[in-house]
Amino acid sequence: MQWRAVVLTVVAMVAFAGNSLLCRAALRDTDIDAASFTSLRLASGALVLALLVWLRGGRVRAGGSWLSALALFIYAAGFSLAYLGLGTAMGALLLFGAVQATMIGVGLVRGDRPNRWQWLGFVLAFGGLIGLLLPGLSAPPIAQAVLMLVAGTAWGVYSLRAKGAGEPTLATAGNFLRALPLTVIFSVVLWPQAQVDVPGVALALASGALASGLGYAVWYAALPLLQATTAATVQLSVPVIAALGGVLLLAEPLTPRLLVAGTAILGGIALVILAKTVTPTARSPG
């Protein structure tokens, strides 16, 4: 990769991991509630993306769709609610695993035929996910774990719908804008729990404007410079960056269960992605 692609990719991956860190920090260490965090995140993300579209001479309402906006909202709401009880690394790993499982599963339904190495990757990743969720002292709270899996599934659906949806920044800006009425409903439903403070608002705005809005814009700028396999593989770094950030910035522990299960999940997904590029002549005999 040329240096510009490397810089853009690194910035985008750090931004994506930053969403987990900012959300967990806000919901653990400040008084902001999950609905307010979600609303401020999507509103500030919509504002930044709309500004980028406007600077390019586009119209925000021309991009996106209501179905994609619904998937975006489900992801953002589930993400925030899940981080009320999950550590940064656990949440990022569950989210990423669900996203990839959704996209791979849809591919299978559409007729993709995995080779032996991809099947091995499926088994390894699924086994890691089961091991992560099994009851035990270091198991995640089941309700929050399910919410994060739902969030990841929604983001997988959003990502699949984004393919062929036109110019990506324009489409994303339109989807963020369309998701705002849903955040209003979300906030009204959870109004009894509503509370905000300055640190919480600051973290929510940083998540929306920087980690989400600018993060997606940077990633879309990097994508044309990357091969498809490279683009898929570098995203494996997001849970790793989030985990390191959780340890260094939020003083969160890395349990043996998380390390072993995380290695299995990410290793399995990597095998599925990389095995697509293996030609018949390069495979092992037999």
Salt bridges, closest charged atoms under 4 A:
ASP29 OD1 - ARG28 NE 2.75
GLU167 OE2 - ARG56 NH1 3.59
GLU252 OE2 - ARG24 NE 3.47
